[in-house]
């Protein structure tokens, strides 16, 4: 069995970092303990059956997630001790209360920063949405005006077609009236000629 003593520095107290160490140590089957020191560092005694597992544990410590921040990890070979499991070595009650409140404050600060980021993102989204709606409204107005112009053009064309058709009918009617009048005159002339021929034939037949 191998054992290491880890001295962790950075933002590792009052941020829930001991709980993070405890969970990963137990998940890897390590034994030992973790405790806060007065100089704001954290000391970890970790021992396991193989070096690979211990190295994996050390990497997890170095890459702890926010709100914790690890600036350095001193890895010192240590003597194997009698530990049945991995546990947290708690300090005095006042210190632990301060640790708990500090962890909550740190988490709250992170949530507040995240919320501010969401607010900024939402405002940006709202601004983009307003701009998109304005562009869409303008496009609808432009399309509506174009449609009006097209309708007006079609209406003008239909009116022009109707006017031309009326004029054609008027012209046709006028021409028909002239032709009918001429046909009447021709018919009257033929009728008169027929009467004259009839009289002549009657006279000839009497002689």
Secondary structure, DSSP 8 states (H G I E B T S, - for coil): -EEEEEEEEEE-SSSSHHHHHHHHHHHTT-EEEEEE-TTS-EEEEEEES-HHHHHHHHHHHHT--TT-EEEEEEEEE------SSEEE----HHHHHHHHHHHHHHHHHHHHHHHHHHHHHHHHHHHHHHHHHHHHHHHHHHHHHHHHHHHHHHHHHHHHHHHHHHHHHHHHHHHHHHHHHHHHHHHHHHHHHHHHHHHHHHHHHH-
